[in-house]
Amino acid sequence: MEIRRDFYLDKLIKRKNNGLIKVITGIRRCGKSYLLNNLFYHHLLESGVDADHIIRFAFDSADDLYLIGESLIQIEKEKRGVDPEKFMAYIRSKVVGEGMYYLLLDEIQMLDCFEAVLNGYLRKDNMDVFVTGSNAKLLSKDIATEFAGRGDEIPMYPLSFAEFMSIYNGDKYMGLSEYMLYGGIPLVVLREGANDKAVALQNLFNEIYLRDITKRNRVKNIGELEDLLNILSSAIGSLTNPEKLKNTFKTVKKSRITSATIKKYLDYFEDSFLIESAQRYDIKGKAYIETPKKYYFSDLGLRNARINFRQFEQTHSMENVIYNELRMRGYNVDVGVIPIAERDQDGKVIRKQLEVDFVCNLGSSRYYIQSAYSLPDEAKRTQEIRPFRKIDDSFKKIVITKDIVQPYYDDYGILTVNIYDFLLDPQILEK
């Protein structure tokens, strides 16, 4: 069964022949290779490009490496990347005619000196280059520095809920329950039965993500790294920082792990796109607060598999789903903080902070969003919108709830929508 990824395919199509290196980044197994080598490849063929003008090469494929005289086993043994000279010689042998050649290169971070190689191709008028990669440190950083403004990043995520529903055999209510439990990794979504999905997720975590992180970063104390993953998995959407996590390790695990080591591990998780962090932003002071942060998993199924599906809080899971959807739509997402001062019953001034779940920015647009699992009565609603009423700008304020409600504006101009409409209608925030 083919899962259409038109949201990303359209991005690639619009970027054809723009003189930049197109870099598709994202967590392993989110569908980058399929997007590039199947969906985009067939688009090129259907748009009239000759097959011999499309060069596909996967740097993690033993068969492709054999074509350039490289051995995947030897590369693994020698702990090195693919020889760039051999690869470039292969490309030269393929680019022999007139017209534009399209290079579709998979897992580019496995090629030694890939920045220099790609920069060389940038200077050729007859090459349009598209690459995938699974490591932010190797790719996103170098897009900005090595390509000197000529790298064009397309972040890719696991299936959105709308993509998930395009192949789900059921209604949106059951669909969201399954999506929040097993996530949107395509090969997991296509598995039949709860047990098969759970096993696939656990295998992915152990055989792909953990092994990739520990091997790439040469982690020696794998137990501590796994313990940190477990703590993060149990506390998605909670404010934390390395110092606080260090104290948790000391109390619970009797561990002497340092906050510096914890920060390093957190960076590893983010570099592999396994988690993302959301910084706090002082809405009134218009300034970022460096720490603590909130951490969200790029796929909830992986998070749930990490804790053996034991701990499933709908409120935090829904918040994580909303965060991922906003990021997929291209928003920069922060956690809003509003410092206030109030008098208690004795007249004493009490200073506190109210929180807005998400401050979302895209160009000149900004939205303030609260994730409210349920609004059973007016008291709960008043509590949820209280931070909004302390914000003195005119940007749109939105409550997203799992309650089945039609979109409506209240007397304060605050929009309330249900999560199904939010996830299935990309224009809902504009209404």
N, C-alpha and C positions, 0 to 999 in steps of 0.2 A: 504493500500500500504506500503510495507516495503522499508525503505531507508537503503541501505547498508552503513555501516561505516567501510569499510575494513581497512582504514588507522589506525584506533584505534584498531580494532579487531586483526590485525596482531601484534600490540604492546603487547596486552595481551597474545596472543598465544606464542610469543617469550619469555615472562617472566614467563611462567608456571614452577613451581617447581624450582625456582631460589633461594629459601630460604629467600626471602624478602616479606614484606607486600606491595602488589600492591595497590596504592591509585589513583583512578581516580578523578581528581578535575575539577571543571568548574562551570560556571553559572547555576543556576537552569533552568531546562527544555531544556538543550542543548542536551540531549540524553544519559546521563550517565547510568541511570537505564535500559534503553532499551538495551544499549550496553552490560551491565553486565548480566542482567536477561533474555535476549532473545537471542541476537546474540552469546555471549560467552557461555551461558548455552547450546545452541544447538550445538555449536562447541564441547563442552565437551562430550555431548551425542554421537555425530557422530564419535568422536575419540575413543569411546569404554568405557567411564566412566559410571558406573552404576548410575541410577537416585538417589538411596539412598545414594550415596557417594557425592552428590552435595547438600549442605545446603544453601538455599536462605532465607535471612531474611531482611525485610525492616523496619527500625526503625520509619518510618513515616506512617506505615500501621496499622490501628486499628485491622485488622484480625491477622496480625503477632504478634502484642503485646498481643493480647488475648491468644495466645498459651503459653505465658510465665507468664500469670497472671497479666499483666499490662493493664492499661486503658489509651488510648490516651487522653481522656477528662480529666482524673484525673491528668495526667502528665502536661497538659496545665494549669489546675487550680492551681496546686502546683508549677508551674514554675520550674520544675526540669527535669533531664534527666532520661533515662530508667535505672532501677536497674540492675547493672552489674552482681550481684549474680544470679538473676533470669535468665538472658540471658545465663550465663555460665553453669548453671544447665541444661538448654534446650540443649545446644550444647553437653554436656556430654552424655545426653540421646540419642543423634543421632549418636555419634561416637562410634560404638559398634563392628565393624568388622575389618578385615584386609584391607590393602591397603590405598591409599591416599584419603583423604577427601578434597573437595574443598568448602571453605566458601565464599559465595558471599553476602556481607553485604552492604546494601543500606542506605545512609544518616547516616554514622557512628557517626557523631558529636552529634547526639541525645542520644548516649549512655554515661552515666556518666563513668568517668575514662577509656575512650576507649583506651587511650595510654597503660595503664597497662594491660588491657584485651588483646590487640593485641600483646603486648610484650610477654605475656604468651603463646599465640599460636605460636609465632615465635620459641619457644623452643621445639615444638612438631614436630617430623619428619614426622608424618602422616597427617599434615594439610598444605594446600596451601591457603593463604588468599588473597582475592580481595575485596576492599572496595570502596565506592563512598562517596564524601563529597562536600558540597557547600560553605565552608567557609575557606578561605586561612589562617586566623589567627589561627584557630583551627587545621588545617591539615598541610599545607606546613611547618609551623614553627616546628611543632612537629615531622614531618618526619625527620628533621635534628637533633633535640635535643633528643626527647624521644626514637626514634628507633635506635639511635647510628649508623647511616649508613646502617640500614637494612630496610629502607623505600624506595620504588621505585615509584616516582610520574609520573603519565601519565596525563598531562594537556589535557583537552578536550574542544573544541570550538563548537559553533553552526555550521551548515552545511557550508562547504567550497563551493565556486562557482561550483567546479567540482561535488561535492556531490549533490548540488542543481540541476545542469543540468541533473543528472542521472534520475531524475523523472519529469523534466520540459517539458511540451508539447509545444515546440516552439524553435526558433533559439537562438543562444548565444547572439545576440544583444538585442533582447527583454528580454531575460533571465537576462542579467546583469542589465538592467533598473529596472526590478522587484526586483531583489536581492538587489540592492542598496536602494530600497524604503522600502521593507518589511522584509529584512534580511533573516536569516537562521535558526531561531528557528523551529525545525521540525514540531511541532503541528500547527504553523502558516503557514508554507510552504504547508502543506496538506489541508489547508482551501481553499474553492472555493470562488472567488470573492473578489474584493478590499475591500468592506465594511466589510466582515467577517474577513479578515486579519487585518484590522485596529482595529476593535473592540477587537479581540483576543489579539493583542499587548497591547492595553491600559488596558485591564483587567489584563494581566500578570504583567504589570508594577505596577498597583495599588494593586492587590490582592496578588501577590507573592513577587516581589522584594522590593517594598517600605515597605510593612508590615513586611517582613523578616528582613530588615535592622533596622527599627525603634524598632521592638520588641526585637531583639537580643541585640542591643546596648542601649536599654532603652532611646531612644531619646525623649526628652520632647518637644522641639520646632520643630515640624514636618514641619511647614511652612518654616522656614529658610532652612531646609535640602532640601525641594522641590524646593525652589528658587535657591539653589546652583546647583541642577540637571538641572534646566532650563538654567542657565547661561552656564554650561558645554556643554549642548546639542546644544546651539546656537554657540558655539565656538570650535568645534572639530578641533584638529590639530593646535590650536593657543597656543603660549607660555603664560603661566600664572603661578602664585604662590599664596599662601594664602594671602599675603599682598596686591597684586594687586586685588584679588577677594574681600578682605575686603573693599577696596576703591570703588569698583563697588557697593557693598551693601550699603555703606554709601551714595553714590551719587544717585543711582537709587531707593533704597528701604528705604532710611533714617534709616538704621539699624545700631545698635551698635555691631553687631556680631564681635568677635575677630578673628584674624588670626589663633590663636590656635584652636578655635572651628572649623573653616573652614578646617584646616589640619586634625582634627579628623574626620570630615564628609568625606573628600576625602579618608581617610584610610578606612572608612566603605564601601564606594563604591568599592574600590579596593579589600577589603577583601571578598566582595560578588561576585567578578569577573564581576561586571557590567561595570567597566572601567579599563583601564590599563594606566600607565604613562610611557612616554619615556623620559629618562634623556638626557641632552645635553652632548656631548663629544667633547672636543677640539682635533681635529685631529692632528694638528701640535704639541701641547703641550702634547698629549697623557695623558690627565687627564679629569676627570668628573667635570662638573659644576653643583653644587647641585640644583640650581634654576635659572630661571623658568623651568618648564617642559611642555611637551605636553600631552594631555589626549585624548584617543581614546575609543570609545564604543566597547565592545566585540560583539555587534550585532547592525547593523545600523537600523534595523526595530524598535528596542526598543528606540533608540535615536530619530527617526523620530516621533514615537508615542508620545514621551514625549512633543514634540513641536507641536502636532496635525497636522503633515505633512505640516506645513506652510512654512518652511524654508529648501529648498533643493538645496544646492550648489553642483554641480557635482564635482568641483575640490576637495573640502574637503571630500566629500563622497568617491571619488576614492582613496584618500590618506588613509582613514580609512580602506577601503577594502584591500589595499595593505599591510598595517600594520598588519591586522588580518591574512592574508595569510602567511606572513613571520613568525609570531609568531606560527601559527599552524604547520608550517614546522620545528619548533624547533629553529629558530634563536633568539638570543638576539638582540634586536633592540634599537638603540639609535638615537638621532638627532645630526647630525654632525655640528660642528662649525669650521670655518677657519678664524682666525684673519688675516687681511691684512692691509697694510699701502700703501696709494696712494697719489699722489700729485694732487691737484686741479688746475684750470686754473691759479691761482695766485702763484702756486709753494708751497702752504702750504700743509704739510703732514696731510692727513685725515686718521684716523684709523676707520675701520669698520669690520663687521663680515659677511662672506658669510655662507649660510646654505646648508647643504646636508640633504635632507629629512630623509634618513635612512642610518645608518651605521649598517650593519648586520653581526653578528659573530656567527659561529658554528664551534667549534673545531678550526682548523688552517685556516679555510676558512673565508674570509671577502669580503663583497660586499658593494659598495657605490651605492645608488639608489636615483634617482630623479623621483618624480611623476609629470608628465607634461600632463595635460588634453588634450592639443592640441598644436601642433607645426606647426602653419600655415605658417611660413616663417623662413628664416635663422636668422633673428634678434632674434626671440623668442628662437630658438634653441641655439644660441650663449649665450643668457641669462641663459638658463637652464644648460648648460654644463660649464659655467664659474667657478663654485666652483670646479668641477672635475679637471680643468686645474691648479688649485692652490695646488692640492694634489701631493706630490712628492714620493708616494710609488707605487708599481706595482699591488696593488689589483684591481680587476675588477670593472669597473664603468659602470652603466647601467641607461638608461632613459626608463621609462615605460610610454607609451602614449595611449590615447584612439583612436588616429588616426589608420586607417587600413593600417599598413605597414608590410612588411616582415622583420624579424630580420636582422639587418645589422650593421656592424662596420664602423665608420667613420675614417678619417685620424689620429685621436688621439687615436684610439683603444677603443673608447666608443661604447658600444652596445646599440642599440635602439630596443625595442620590443613593441608590442601592448599588452594591458592589457588582452585581451582574451587569447592570447598565454601564457602569464605569469600565469594566473589563472588556465588554463587547462592543462599545461604541467609542472610537477614538476621539470623536468630536464632543463628547458629553460635557467636558469642562467649559466648552465655549458657549453652551446653551444658556 
